[in-house]
């Protein structure tokens, strides 16, 4: 069975957004795009804007999910965050944070599960301050 990366990616973003909302954050944008790249989730809570990269992994063969957020990817996210702030200057005074939510699927995925993602068994890790402006 072919793994539908787009479908599972959308599921991962929805799962991450739900998790953030349960933790008091409000959705501002999903899949925000600029000429530099895309930010999966932009949420706000307590005067802080989170720019969130969501990664879903089925195995550790290529490392864990957080390791796949390269310096190049971080730079693209930061540049895109600046574009967002230019487009929505109301958020300029907010604290900014770059987080990652990594979802590790814990089983082999059978065809029925690809039709109903609620059957997935996974671990979710929320990495706050996954990277910052000083590191890139």
Secondary structure by P-SEA (a helix, b strand, c coil): cccaaaaaaaaaaaaaaaaaaaacccccccccccccccccbbbbccccccbbbbbbbcccccccccccccaaaaaaaaaaaaaaaaacccccccbbbbbbbbbbbcccccaaaaaccccccbbbbbbccccccccc
